[in-house]
């Protein structure tokens, strides 16, 4: 019985930590458009929906065709319910795909 309770407490702790690390619903990013993609940079326009009170930091990442990360940056985003921002990410080669895997409270 005690072992079962310990397992449940440990599982809840791990679940909470993973939720805070990967599942922050406070800041939801979405790429709206891409205006330029060259051999050394890519420019995107994206929005972050939030609670309106807290600024965020979003990770913007570019990958090559083989999946390797060729550019990455932490981009500060102002507080707001819906903030639209344009950002130019420097890359080591032409990007195949750009994504925003995560935004977190600043």
N, C-alpha and C positions, 0 to 999 in steps of 0.2 A: 504494500500500500504506500509506504513512504517512498519507495523507488519510483512508483508511478507518478506521485506528486512532484518529485524532483525532475523527472523527465518532462512533465507538463510545464513547469516553471522555466526550465532551460529552453524548451521549444518556443515558449512565448517570448522570452528574451531575444532569441535568435531571430524570430519573426519580426519583432519590433525593430531590431537593428537593421535588418534587410529592408524593411519598409522605409525607414528614415533615409537609408543610403540610396535606394533605387526607386522609391515610389512616392516622391513628394508631389502631391496633387496641388500644392500651394502655387506652383509655377508650372504652367503647361505650355511648352514651346511648339511652334509649328512654322515650317518654312513656307513662305508665301510665293516667292519667286527667286529666280536667279537672273542677274542682268549681265554678268560677264564671267567667262571662264577662259583663262589663258594658261600658258606654261608655268607661270609663277604666282598666280593668285586666282581667287574666285570671289565674286561679290554676290551676297544673298540679301534678301529682305525677309525678315521673319517677325512673328508676333509672339508675345508671351502674355498669357492670360493669368492673372493672379488675383489676390484678395484686395488689391488696391492700396494696401498699407505698407508692404515691405518690398524693397528693391531685391533684385536677384542677380545671380551670376550664372551665365549659361556657357556650357562647353560647346563650342562650334568645332566640328571636325571634318576634315576632307580625307578621302581614301583613294588610293590608286586602283586600277583594275584588278590587281592581285589581292586587294584587301588591306594592304599596308597603309598605316596612317602617314600622310604626307604633309599634313598641316593641322594644327590644333591651337585653340586659344580660349581663354576664359574671358567672356565678354560681359561687362557690367550692364544691367538693364534697370532703368528707373522704376520706381513704384508706380502702380497703376492697375486698373482692372484689365485693360488691353493696351499693351505698349507695342508699337511697331517700330522696328529698327533696321537700318541697313548697315551691313558690316562687310569689309573686305578682308578675307583671310589669305595670308601669304602661304604659298605651297612650294614644295620642292620640285614638283612636276605637275602636269595637267591633271586636275582632279577628275575622277570617274564618278564619284558620288560625294555629296555633302550632307551631313546630318547634325542634329543637335540632340545628343543622347540624354542630356540631363540639364536641368536648371535647379539651382538651390538658393535658399535665402542668402543674401549678402551679409 
